[in-house]
Amino acid sequence: MKKFFFLKSIVPKNYDMRHFIFSLMMIFCVLSCTEAIEKPKDIIPKDKMSEIIADFAINEQSYSIGGNINSENATRFILKKYNIKGELFTESYKYYMTKPETIQEIFDKAQEIIISKDPKADGYIRKKLKEAGGTLPAQAR
């Protein structure tokens, strides 16, 4: 117990040091189990999130090709199409980003939706993956 001499100044004199250390460890265990970001109460389901992200990707591609599309209005249109508020989308997106497996599923499903809408996109995605050596993250495809 000599190793913890610095704790003696904050532990009451008649309190057993082992109980204090045990209590401290339990507090750390409980706090370490909490999530980084709390799950929003009205979180967007994964399937719907995939559809929204696919529409955003298609919109982004249209914007980069066309150049004269107002991206802010297009974003509002997409959110209105799904009857989603921007704040809810942002909260849901932040939450899903803390779950690597889940966000990967969402992006993979969004990619499938894009390919189903435009089969030519599959060749473009494969080309980009090949250029990146297969290490391109799902959100960058």
C-alpha positions in Angstrom: 0.0 0.0 0.0 3.0 2.3 0.2 2.6 2.8 -3.6 -0.5 4.8 -3.0 0.9 7.2 -0.5 -0.5 10.2 -2.5 -4.0 9.0 -1.9 -3.7 9.2 1.9 -4.3 12.9 1.7 -7.8 12.5 0.1 -8.9 9.4 2.0 -10.4 9.8 5.5 -8.0 8.5 8.2 -10.4 5.8 9.5 -11.2 4.5 6.0 -9.6 1.4 4.6 -7.4 2.1 1.6 -8.5 -1.1 -0.1 -12.1 -0.1 -0.1 -11.2 3.3 -1.5 -9.2 1.8 -4.3 -12.0 -0.7 -5.1 -14.6 2.1 -5.1 -12.4 4.1 -7.4 -11.9 1.2 -9.8 -15.7 0.6 -9.9 -16.4 4.2 -10.8 -13.9 4.0 -13.6 -15.4 0.8 -14.9 -18.9 2.2 -14.9 -17.8 5.4 -16.6 -15.8 3.5 -19.3 -18.9 1.6 -20.4 -20.8 4.7 -21.6 -21.0 5.6 -25.2 -19.2 8.5 -26.8 -22.4 9.9 -28.2 -25.8 9.1 -26.9 -28.2 7.4 -29.3 -30.8 10.0 -30.5 -34.3 9.1 -29.4 -35.7 9.4 -33.0 -32.7 8.0 -34.8 -33.0 7.4 -38.5 -33.2 3.7 -39.3 -30.1 2.2 -41.1 -32.0 1.5 -44.3 -33.4 5.0 -44.6 -30.0 6.4 -43.7 -28.5 4.4 -46.6 -31.2 5.8 -49.0 -30.5 9.4 -47.9 -26.7 9.0 -48.2 -27.2 7.5 -51.7 -29.3 10.5 -52.7 -26.7 12.9 -51.3 -24.0 11.1 -53.3 -26.0 11.3 -56.5 -26.7 14.9 -55.8 -23.0 15.6 -55.2 -22.1 13.9 -58.4 -24.7 15.9 -60.3 -23.3 19.1 -58.7 -19.7 18.3 -59.7 -20.8 17.5 -63.3 -23.4 20.2 -63.8 -21.9 23.0 -61.7 -25.0 25.2 -61.7 -27.0 23.2 -59.2 -27.7 24.8 -55.9 -26.4 22.2 -53.4 -28.1 23.8 -50.4 -31.5 23.6 -52.1 -30.8 20.1 -53.3 -29.9 19.1 -49.7 -33.2 20.6 -48.4 -35.1 18.8 -51.1 -33.6 15.4 -50.2 -34.3 15.9 -46.5 -37.8 17.0 -47.3 -38.3 14.0 -49.6 -37.7 11.7 -46.6 -39.5 14.0 -44.2 -36.3 14.4 -42.1 -35.0 17.5 -40.3 -31.4 18.4 -40.9 -30.7 18.3 -37.1 -32.0 14.7 -36.9 -29.9 13.7 -39.9 -26.8 15.2 -38.3 -27.4 13.6 -34.9 -28.0 10.2 -36.5 -25.0 10.5 -38.7 -22.8 11.4 -35.8 -24.1 8.5 -33.8 -23.6 6.0 -36.6 -20.0 7.3 -37.2 -19.1 6.1 -33.7 -20.2 2.6 -34.7 -17.7 1.5 -37.4 -19.4 -1.7 -38.4 -22.8 0.0 -38.6 -21.7 2.9 -40.7 -19.9 0.5 -43.0 -23.1 -1.4 -43.5 -24.9 1.9 -44.2 -22.3 3.0 -46.8 -22.3 -0.4 -48.5 -26.1 -0.4 -48.8 -25.9 3.2 -50.1 -23.4 2.0 -52.7 -25.8 -0.8 -53.7 -28.6 1.7 -54.1 -26.4 3.9 -56.3 -25.4 1.0 -58.5 -29.0 -0.2 -58.8 -30.0 3.3 -60.0 -27.0 3.7 -62.3 -25.2 0.5 -63.3 -22.3 2.5 -64.8 -21.4 3.7 -61.3 -20.2 0.1 -60.5 -17.3 0.5 -63.1 -16.4 3.9 -61.7 -16.3 2.6 -58.1 -14.2 -0.4 -59.1 -11.8 1.9 -60.9 -11.4 4.1 -57.8 -10.9 1.1 -55.6 -8.2 -0.2 -57.9 -6.4 3.1 -58.0 -6.5 3.3 -54.2 -5.2 -0.3 -53.9 -8.5 -1.5 -52.3 -8.0 0.7 -49.3 -10.6 3.4 -50.1 -13.0 3.8 -47.2 -16.7 3.3 -48.0 -17.6 7.0 -47.5 -15.0 8.0 -50.1 -16.2 5.6 -52.9 
